[in-house]
Amino acid sequence: MIVFDHVSKVYPNGTVGLKDVNLTIQDGEFVAIIGRSGAGKSTLLRSVNRMHDVTDGTLTVEGVNVSSLKGKELRRFRRGIGMVFQSFNLVSRTTVIRNVLAARVPEMPFWRVLLGAFRKEDKITALESLDKVGILDKAYIRADQLSGGQQQRVALARTLAQNPKIILADEPVAALDPVTAKQVMEDFVRVNKEMGISILLNIHHVELAIEYADRIIGIHAGQIVYDGPSKEVNQDVLDAIYKEAVPQGKQT
């Protein structure tokens, strides 16, 4: 469970990210965050794994106060939360399986990391993760030989190899064509439904959010203005989310 309790975020330069956000995300939910550019979508998402520290309020994940974590505790906590980015973040000149195996590095002794000596169990986990997103046949191909959609699947497989309870996805289909974007969203749905992994996804494509997510969170100027089932999103809701922002300091 993820709980935002009166959470605010103001950056050192005065940029307002979040303003008094109260939000609870249950285990196993597939939630899409929508809103204008600069509304606070990425700030909300990235605060969950503490890529951004909150300024006020309390954010708890699985009962843990995220702001209280330091050092090894923070690194261990982050290993339970997968992250998928718009830009894939793959090592393009190495194989697909090597990219997925990178998720196992934090669990390995230093000498194994140094030698690239992955255990049989790690390789099996990597191959199983690739199979779950339908690209097992690409395991030994270089990542830069794949299409954009296939690369995003590799990124998702790498995340699955962490055995996460939560996956955060920051605009994962923004760089993809419409057909491929749908295919990747279907992968997220399958991971959510079949593996019970909570998905929190930040997305610009409203139609994809409504089609694939169970729940929509609409954010405007750092504040939650809609939180409900995707099937209940109508034009009035969209007007409230996407209305012209009132200048109150730059949003992110």
C-alpha positions in Angstrom: 0.0 0.0 0.0 1.2 3.5 -0.9 -0.2 6.3 1.3 0.3 10.1 0.7 -0.7 12.0 3.9 -0.8 15.8 3.3 2.3 15.5 1.1 3.8 18.6 -0.5 6.9 19.2 -2.5 8.6 22.5 -3.2 11.9 22.5 -4.9 14.8 24.7 -3.7 14.2 27.2 -6.5 10.6 27.7 -5.5 9.1 25.3 -8.0 5.9 23.7 -6.7 5.7 20.0 -7.3 2.9 18.8 -5.0 0.5 20.6 -2.8 -1.2 18.8 0.2 -1.7 15.5 -1.6 -3.8 12.8 0.1 -3.8 9.6 -1.7 -4.0 5.8 -1.0 -3.0 3.2 -3.6 -3.9 -0.4 -2.6 -1.8 -3.4 -3.4 -2.4 -4.8 -6.8 -4.0 -1.7 -8.3 -3.2 -0.4 -11.8 -3.3 3.4 -11.5 -2.6 5.9 -14.3 -1.7 9.5 -13.5 -2.8 12.1 -16.0 -2.5 15.9 -16.3 -0.9 18.8 -18.2 2.9 19.0 -18.7 4.3 20.5 -15.5 1.2 19.5 -13.4 3.3 17.3 -11.0 2.8 13.9 -12.4 6.5 12.9 -12.4 7.0 14.5 -9.0 4.2 12.3 -7.6 5.6 9.2 -9.2 9.2 9.7 -8.3 8.5 10.5 -4.7 7.3 6.9 -4.1 10.8 5.5 -4.5 12.3 8.8 -3.1 14.0 9.9 -6.3 12.4 13.1 -5.0 12.2 13.9 -1.3 8.9 15.4 -0.1 8.9 18.7 1.7 6.0 18.3 4.0 3.6 15.5 5.1 4.2 11.7 5.3 4.6 9.2 2.5 4.5 5.5 3.5 5.1 2.5 1.3 4.2 -0.9 2.7 4.0 0.8 6.1 7.5 2.3 5.9 8.0 6.1 6.2 10.0 6.7 3.0 11.6 9.9 4.3 13.1 8.0 7.3 15.2 5.7 5.1 19.0 6.1 4.7 21.9 4.3 3.2 21.5 0.5 2.9 17.9 0.7 4.1 17.0 3.1 1.3 18.8 0.9 -1.3 17.1 -2.2 -0.1 13.7 -0.4 -0.2 14.3 0.7 -3.8 15.0 -2.8 -4.9 11.4 -3.7 -4.2 10.2 -0.9 -6.5 10.7 -1.3 -10.2 11.1 1.8 -12.4 10.5 2.0 -16.2 11.5 5.1 -18.0 10.4 6.7 -21.3 14.0 6.4 -22.7 14.4 2.6 -21.8 17.8 3.2 -20.2 19.4 0.1 -21.8 23.0 -0.5 -22.5 22.6 -0.6 -26.3 25.8 -2.4 -27.2 25.2 -5.5 -25.1 22.8 -8.3 -25.3 19.2 -8.2 -24.1 19.8 -10.8 -21.4 22.8 -8.8 -20.0 20.5 -5.8 -19.7 18.0 -7.8 -17.8 20.7 -9.4 -15.6 21.7 -5.8 -14.5 18.7 -6.0 -12.2 20.4 -8.8 -10.2 23.6 -6.8 -9.6 22.6 -5.3 -6.2 22.1 -8.8 -4.8 25.5 -10.1 -6.0 28.9 -10.2 -4.2 31.3 -7.6 -5.6 33.6 -10.2 -7.1 30.7 -11.6 -9.2 29.8 -8.1 -10.4 33.5 -7.4 -11.3 33.8 -10.6 -13.3 30.2 -10.6 -14.7 29.8 -14.0 -13.2 26.0 -14.4 -12.9 24.6 -17.4 -11.2 22.5 -19.9 -13.0 19.5 -18.9 -10.9 19.9 -15.2 -12.0 20.0 -16.3 -15.7 16.9 -18.3 -15.2 15.2 -15.4 -13.6 16.2 -13.1 -16.5 15.0 -15.6 -19.1 11.7 -16.0 -17.3 11.2 -12.3 -17.2 11.8 -12.0 -20.9 9.3 -14.8 -21.5 6.7 -12.9 -19.4 6.8 -10.0 -21.8 7.0 -12.1 -25.0 10.5 -11.5 -26.2 12.4 -14.6 -24.9 13.6 -15.2 -28.5 15.5 -11.9 -28.4 17.6 -12.8 -25.3 21.0 -13.0 -27.1 20.4 -10.1 -29.6 22.1 -6.8 -29.0 19.6 -4.3 -27.5 20.3 -1.7 -30.2 19.0 -4.1 -32.8 15.5 -4.0 -31.3 12.6 -1.8 -32.1 11.5 0.8 -29.6 8.6 -1.3 -28.4 10.9 -4.3 -28.0 13.4 -2.2 -26.0 10.6 -1.0 -23.7 9.7 -4.7 -23.1 13.3 -5.4 -22.2 13.2 -2.5 -19.7 10.0 -4.1 -18.2 11.6 -7.5 -18.1 14.6 -6.0 -16.3 12.2 -4.5 -13.8 10.5 -7.9 -13.3 13.8 -9.5 -12.6 14.0 -7.4 -9.4 10.9 -9.3 -8.2 9.2 -5.9 -7.3 6.0 -5.4 -5.4 5.4 -2.1 -7.2 6.3 -0.8 -10.7 6.6 2.9 -11.4 6.4 3.8 -15.1 7.3 7.4 -16.1 5.8 8.0 -19.6 6.7 4.5 -20.8 4.9 4.8 -24.2 5.6 8.4 -25.0 8.3 7.5 -27.6 6.3 4.7 -29.2 3.9 4.6 -32.2 0.2 4.1 -31.4 0.1 0.4 -32.2 3.3 -0.4 -30.2 2.1 1.8 -27.3 -1.0 -0.4 -27.0 1.1 -3.5 -27.0 3.3 -2.3 -24.2 0.2 -1.2 -22.2 -1.2 -4.7 -22.6 2.1 -6.0 -21.2 1.6 -3.8 -18.1 -1.9 -5.1 -17.7 -0.8 -8.7 -17.9 2.0 -8.1 -15.3 -0.5 -6.4 -13.1 -3.3 -9.0 -13.4 -1.2 -12.2 -13.5 1.5 -11.3 -11.1 -0.4 -9.0 -8.8 2.2 -6.2 -9.0 1.0 -2.7 -8.3 1.4 -0.4 -11.3 1.6 3.4 -11.0 2.0 4.9 -14.4 2.4 8.5 -15.5 1.1 9.0 -19.0 0.1 11.8 -21.4 -2.1 9.6 -23.6 -5.5 10.0 -21.9 -7.2 7.5 -24.2 -4.6 4.8 -23.2 -5.0 5.6 -19.5 -8.7 5.2 -19.7 -8.6 2.0 -21.8 -6.0 0.1 -19.7 -5.8 1.5 -16.2 -8.4 0.6 -13.5 -8.1 3.9 -11.8 -7.3 7.4 -12.9 -5.6 10.1 -10.8 -5.9 13.6 -12.4 -3.4 16.2 -11.2 -3.6 19.9 -11.8 -1.0 22.4 -10.4 0.3 19.9 -7.9 -3.1 19.0 -6.5 -5.3 15.9 -7.0 -8.5 17.0 -8.8 -9.8 13.6 -9.8 -9.4 10.2 -8.3 -11.7 7.4 -9.5 -12.5 4.6 -11.9 -11.3 5.1 -15.4 -14.8 4.3 -16.7 -16.1 7.4 -14.9 -13.8 9.9 -16.6 -15.9 12.2 -18.7 -15.4 15.6 -20.3 -16.1 17.5 -17.1 -13.4 15.6 -15.4 -10.9 16.2 -18.2 -11.8 19.9 -18.3 -10.9 20.1 -14.6 -7.6 18.3 -15.1 -6.5 20.1 -18.2 -7.8 23.6 -17.6 -5.3 26.4 -18.0 -3.1 26.6 -14.9 -3.3 29.6 -12.7 0.3 30.9 -12.3 1.5 29.9 -8.8 5.2 29.3 -9.4 6.5 26.9 -11.9 5.1 23.3 -11.7 7.0 20.1 -12.5 
